Amino acid sequence: MSYRVGIEEAKALLSELIEAAVRGENVVIIKDNSSGVRLVPVKLRERRPQFGSAKGLIEISENFDAPL
C-alpha cells in the first residue's frame, strides 16, 4: 500500500504512517501540493558501552573487602 497525505493528516496519523514505513510501504507527506518528504525506515545500531565511560561515577570504600 502507498500513502500520500498532507501535513495536517500526517500529524493525526503519524504513528500509523511510521508503522507503514517500517513495514516497507511507501509514505509521502505533501506540503502545499508542491513539495514533499518521504518517510524511510532506518536500522538503529545497538550502542555498546565505551570502555571507561563510568570513570568517576563509582566509588569503592577503603574497607570494601573487609570481613562482614
Rosetta blueprint (number, residue, H / E / L):
1 M L
2 S E
3 Y E
4 R E
5 V E
6 G E
7 I H
8 E H
9 E H
10 A H
11 K H
12 A H
13 L H
14 L H
15 S H
16 E H
17 L H
18 I H
19 E H
20 A H
21 A H
22 V H
23 R L
24 G L
25 E L
26 N E
27 V E
28 V E
29 I E
30 I E
31 K E
32 D L
33 N L
34 S L
35 S E
36 G E
37 V E
38 R E
39 L E
40 V L
41 P L
42 V L
43 K L
44 L L
45 R L
46 E L
47 R L
48 R L
49 P L
50 Q L
51 F L
52 G L
53 S L
54 A L
55 K L
56 G L
57 L L
58 I L
59 E L
60 I L
61 S L
62 E L
63 N L
64 F L
65 D L
66 A L
67 P L
68 L L
